[in-house]
Amino acid sequence: MEKKANSFLETAPVGSLMRKYSIPCIISLVVAALYNIVDQLFIANASYLGSYGNAANTVVFPLTVFALGIAVMIGDGTCAFVSISLGANEQEDAHRSIGNAILLCLICSVALTAVYLIFMDPILTIFGGRVNAETFRLAKEYFFWIALGVPFYMFGQAMNPIIRSDGSPRFAMAATVAGCVCNIIMDPIFIFPLHMGMKGAAIATVLGQVLTAFLSLWYLFHMKAVKLQKGSFGFWGRLMKRFLTLGITSFLAQVSMVISMAAVQNMCTKYGALDPVFGQAAYAQIPLAVLGIVMKFFQIAISIAIGLAAGCIPIVGFNMGAGRKDRAKKIFTYLLIGEACVGLIALIIVECFPRQLIGIFGAGNESAYYTEFAVKSFRIYLCMMILSVINKGTFIYLQALGKAALSTMLSMLREVVFGVALPIILPIFLGLDGILWSFPVADILAFMASAIVIRKVYQELGEGESAALPAAQRDAA
């Protein structure tokens, strides 16, 4: 029988495989999250931008998440499908799905850029951009250039998991890190000595995204396990249906976050205007700016959690394709332990060092109200971080198992049902604080559902454990 590509995924120790795939994936995703965070960091410390620039950055952030959602739907879905195909030794499906994904990503990214540019004003309004005139002006300036970079951003992010599925997680990491380093270098140059403001921050970000995209393009011509051919590029409905189905969870996870952000940011604007302090024109942008910073820290923590789980997708997919449910179960155990540790560390940081965190984002240039609200926001909004990351890891693991419908249902329950309803309902009784409490309450309710699913998955994987394997081979696995 012909040897399967990437057969080591079925035989190498699970722990070492998770380290090999998850660590580069974590670094890639954290670095990707840093694109927007680095912009906000330098914007916050520019005296001529300050909290107005911070608020503008917060308004635009969900729109980059939406673009990321489409990219990861294509990329994560293709990654899972390619891994399953290689596990089943179906090479033709593997290379055709990648070619299909490349074309689909290019078309979607250009279309999204056009929508963003044509409907810029109403889109920014939906996400709270009109909290005051200065915030809206800066948001438009920033968003214009970010929209132009969307095709490069989406291509780089979509190809990243595909590169991992080809057995090159380190290159996937290097491509993303290179782009972020470029952004970090150019941001302070454009914002401070060149005084380019929000435009400079956006252009620095786009330059980094262009670099990542070109490195990813180079790799596509040097793939190892899968070789692209002329016949790889086309649209096959059968393949597209399968890999988009596997990736729909990633899309809905991101898009539901966008919907939740829209609800939070609009309620923040509405109830901030009713607050005795933030209802004053000079402080109106503070709640929006602060929540944006809090969400950015959460984005770092959740990127680690997602990277830990997403790095397991090729391993789980291959082993499920090869009928090795015993290894898939072991990976799930390690994953849940790892996610809990990530959540615990993040929780300790936000509860013990909120003043230091907000100080990084220019609190010294702002009023005492800014720092006071930020400390309270960190401690309340993120107090259920452990449950939050376990929920996210569970959703992604289900995707790797091919349980897209169940994963999608749980993700939508957390982000849309709880993530939208609670920020609307709780402020009626608690005012602005209700927005802060909506996040941990949503995590608690979502975990109740996740716990039931976790138990069920363990039972299903336990039923398929391979008792027929030699003891030595089971121990090595």
TADADA-V599333 format. One record per pair of residues at least 24 apart in sequence whose ideal C-beta (glycine too) atoms are under 7 Angstrom apart, sorted by sequence separation. I is the first residue (numbers start at 1). J is the second residue. If there is no record, write none. Layout:
BEGIN
i->I j->J
i->I j->J
END
This chain:
BEGIN
i->354 j->378
i->418 j->442
i->36 j->61
i->182 j->207
i->183 j->208
i->354 j->379
i->182 j->208
i->309 j->335
i->74 j->101
i->264 j->291
i->308 j->335
i->418 j->445
i->36 j->64
i->180 j->208
i->350 j->378
i->351 j->379
i->414 j->442
i->418 j->446
i->179 j->208
i->182 j->211
i->350 j->379
i->74 j->104
i->117 j->147
i->179 j->209
i->308 j->338
i->74 j->105
i->116 j->147
i->308 j->339
i->179 j->211
i->350 j->382
i->414 j->446
i->178 j->211
i->179 j->212
i->413 j->446
i->71 j->105
i->113 j->147
i->116 j->150
i->178 j->212
i->305 j->339
i->308 j->342
i->113 j->148
i->176 j->212
i->413 j->449
i->113 j->150
i->175 j->212
i->178 j->215
i->305 j->342
i->70 j->108
i->112 j->150
i->113 j->151
i->304 j->342
i->347 j->385
i->346 j->385
i->347 j->386
i->410 j->449
i->175 j->215
i->410 j->450
i->109 j->150
i->110 j->151
i->175 j->216
i->301 j->342
i->70 j->112
i->109 j->151
i->343 j->385
i->344 j->386
i->343 j->386
i->410 j->453
i->67 j->112
i->109 j->154
i->301 j->346
i->343 j->388
i->108 j->154
i->109 j->155
i->340 j->386
i->343 j->389
i->342 j->389
i->343 j->390
i->406 j->453
i->171 j->219
i->105 j->154
i->106 j->155
i->105 j->155
i->339 j->389
i->340 j->390
i->339 j->390
i->391 j->443
i->63 j->116
i->105 j->158
i->156 j->209
i->163 j->216
i->297 j->350
i->145 j->199
i->152 j->206
i->336 j->390
i->339 j->393
i->381 j->436
i->388 j->443
i->391 j->446
i->141 j->197
i->142 j->198
i->146 j->202
i->149 j->205
i->153 j->209
i->156 j->212
i->160 j->216
i->163 j->219
i->168 j->224
i->380 j->436
i->384 j->440
i->387 j->443
i->391 j->447
i->394 j->450
i->101 j->158
i->141 j->198
i->145 j->202
i->149 j->206
i->152 j->209
i->156 j->213
i->159 j->216
i->166 j->223
i->167 j->224
i->336 j->393
i->380 j->437
i->383 j->440
i->387 j->444
i->390 j->447
i->141 j->199
i->145 j->203
i->148 j->206
i->152 j->210
i->155 j->213
i->166 j->224
i->167 j->225
i->335 j->393
i->381 j->439
i->142 j->201
i->146 j->205
i->166 j->225
i->377 j->436
i->384 j->443
i->391 j->450
i->394 j->453
i->63 j->123
i->138 j->198
i->142 j->202
i->149 j->209
i->156 j->216
i->166 j->226
i->297 j->357
i->376 j->436
i->384 j->444
i->387 j->447
i->390 j->450
i->394 j->454
i->101 j->162
i->145 j->206
i->152 j->213
i->155 j->216
i->159 j->220
i->335 j->397
i->98 j->162
i->59 j->124
i->62 j->127
i->293 j->358
i->332 j->397
i->59 j->127
i->293 j->361
i->59 j->128
i->59 j->129
i->55 j->131
i->59 j->135
i->56 j->135
i->60 j->139
i->6 j->86
i->55 j->135
i->59 j->139
i->63 j->143
i->82 j->162
i->290 j->370
i->5 j->86
i->293 j->374
i->316 j->397
i->320 j->401
i->4 j->86
i->52 j->134
i->56 j->138
i->60 j->142
i->64 j->146
i->75 j->157
i->79 j->161
i->83 j->165
i->320 j->402
i->4 j->87
i->52 j->135
i->56 j->139
i->60 j->143
i->67 j->150
i->71 j->154
i->75 j->158
i->79 j->162
i->82 j->165
i->286 j->369
i->290 j->373
i->294 j->377
i->309 j->392
i->317 j->400
i->70 j->154
i->74 j->158
i->75 j->159
i->78 j->162
i->283 j->367
i->286 j->370
i->290 j->374
i->294 j->378
i->298 j->382
i->301 j->385
i->305 j->389
i->309 j->393
i->316 j->400
i->4 j->89
i->53 j->138
i->57 j->142
i->72 j->157
i->75 j->160
i->76 j->161
i->79 j->164
i->308 j->393
i->312 j->397
i->316 j->401
i->52 j->138
i->56 j->142
i->60 j->146
i->67 j->153
i->71 j->157
i->75 j->161
i->79 j->165
i->283 j->369
i->287 j->373
i->291 j->377
i->302 j->388
i->306 j->392
i->310 j->396
i->2 j->89
i->67 j->154
i->71 j->158
i->75 j->162
i->286 j->373
i->290 j->377
i->294 j->381
i->302 j->389
i->305 j->392
i->309 j->396
i->313 j->400
i->294 j->382
i->301 j->389
i->305 j->393
i->309 j->397
i->312 j->400
i->68 j->157
i->302 j->392
i->306 j->396
i->277 j->369
i->32 j->157
i->332 j->457
i->98 j->226
i->99 j->228
i->329 j->458
i->332 j->461
i->98 j->228
i->103 j->233
i->95 j->226
i->28 j->160
i->94 j->226
i->95 j->227
i->103 j->235
i->329 j->461
i->95 j->228
i->99 j->232
i->328 j->461
i->329 j->462
i->95 j->229
i->98 j->232
i->99 j->233
i->100 j->234
i->99 j->234
i->100 j->235
i->127 j->262
i->96 j->232
i->100 j->236
i->126 j->262
i->325 j->461
i->329 j->465
i->95 j->232
i->128 j->265
i->127 j->265
i->128 j->266
i->131 j->269
i->25 j->164
i->86 j->225
i->100 j->239
i->325 j->464
i->326 j->465
i->96 j->236
i->100 j->240
i->128 j->268
i->325 j->465
i->326 j->466
i->128 j->269
i->56 j->198
i->97 j->239
i->101 j->243
i->169 j->311
i->253 j->395
i->324 j->466
i->21 j->164
i->96 j->239
i->25 j->169
i->28 j->172
i->32 j->176
i->82 j->226
i->24 j->169
i->28 j->173
i->31 j->176
i->35 j->180
i->38 j->183
i->42 j->187
i->46 j->191
i->53 j->198
i->287 j->432
i->24 j->170
i->27 j->173
i->31 j->177
i->34 j->180
i->38 j->184
i->42 j->188
i->46 j->192
i->93 j->239
i->97 j->243
i->249 j->395
i->21 j->169
i->24 j->172
i->28 j->176
i->35 j->183
i->39 j->187
i->43 j->191
i->49 j->197
i->20 j->169
i->24 j->173
i->31 j->180
i->38 j->187
i->42 j->191
i->49 j->198
i->132 j->281
i->161 j->310
i->165 j->314
i->250 j->399
i->27 j->177
i->135 j->285
i->164 j->314
i->249 j->399
i->327 j->477
i->326 j->477
i->132 j->284
i->131 j->284
i->132 j->285
i->246 j->399
i->131 j->285
i->249 j->404
i->256 j->411
i->260 j->415
i->246 j->402
i->248 j->404
i->252 j->408
i->256 j->412
i->259 j->415
i->267 j->423
i->271 j->427
i->275 j->431
i->131 j->288
i->259 j->416
i->263 j->420
i->267 j->424
i->275 j->432
i->43 j->201
i->246 j->404
i->249 j->407
i->253 j->411
i->257 j->415
i->42 j->201
i->245 j->404
i->249 j->408
i->252 j->411
i->256 j->415
i->260 j->419
i->264 j->423
i->128 j->288
i->248 j->408
i->252 j->412
i->256 j->416
i->260 j->420
i->263 j->423
i->267 j->427
i->271 j->431
i->272 j->432
i->6 j->167
i->81 j->242
i->259 j->420
i->263 j->424
i->271 j->432
i->39 j->201
i->81 j->243
i->249 j->411
i->253 j->415
i->256 j->419
i->271 j->435
i->78 j->243
i->81 j->246
i->39 j->205
i->77 j->243
i->80 j->246
i->77 j->244
i->268 j->435
i->267 j->435
i->77 j->246
i->78 j->247
i->35 j->205
i->77 j->247
i->73 j->244
i->76 j->247
i->264 j->435
i->35 j->208
i->74 j->247
i->73 j->247
i->76 j->250
i->72 j->247
i->73 j->248
i->73 j->250
i->72 j->250
i->73 j->251
i->72 j->251
i->70 j->251
i->69 j->251
i->72 j->254
i->69 j->254
i->68 j->254
i->69 j->255
i->66 j->254
i->65 j->254
i->66 j->255
i->65 j->257
i->66 j->258
i->65 j->258
i->62 j->258
i->62 j->261
i->62 j->262
i->6 j->225
i->5 j->225
i->55 j->285
i->58 j->288
i->83 j->313
i->87 j->317
i->58 j->289
i->61 j->292
i->83 j->314
i->87 j->318
i->86 j->318
i->87 j->319
i->52 j->285
i->55 j->288
i->58 j->291
i->80 j->313
i->84 j->317
i->88 j->321
i->51 j->285
i->55 j->289
i->58 j->292
i->76 j->310
i->79 j->313
i->83 j->317
i->87 j->321
i->51 j->286
i->54 j->289
i->57 j->292
i->79 j->314
i->83 j->318
i->87 j->322
i->84 j->320
i->55 j->292
i->76 j->313
i->80 j->317
i->84 j->321
i->51 j->289
i->54 j->292
i->54 j->293
i->40 j->292
i->40 j->293
i->40 j->296
i->37 j->296
i->36 j->296
i->33 j->299
i->33 j->300
i->30 j->300
i->33 j->303
i->30 j->303
i->29 j->303
i->30 j->304
i->29 j->306
i->30 j->307
i->26 j->304
i->29 j->307
i->28 j->307
i->26 j->307
i->25 j->307
i->26 j->308
i->22 j->307
i->25 j->310
i->26 j->311
i->22 j->308
i->25 j->311
i->22 j->311
i->21 j->311
i->22 j->312
i->21 j->312
i->18 j->311
i->21 j->314
i->18 j->312
i->21 j->315
i->18 j->315
i->17 j->315
i->9 j->314
i->9 j->315
i->54 j->361
i->10 j->318
i->9 j->318
i->10 j->319
i->9 j->319
i->6 j->318
i->10 j->322
i->50 j->362
i->14 j->327
i->18 j->331
i->10 j->324
i->50 j->365
i->51 j->366
i->14 j->330
i->18 j->334
i->50 j->366
i->14 j->331
i->44 j->361
i->45 j->362
i->44 j->362
i->47 j->365
i->15 j->334
i->41 j->360
i->51 j->370
i->80 j->399
i->14 j->334
i->41 j->361
i->80 j->400
i->40 j->361
i->13 j->476
i->14 j->477
END
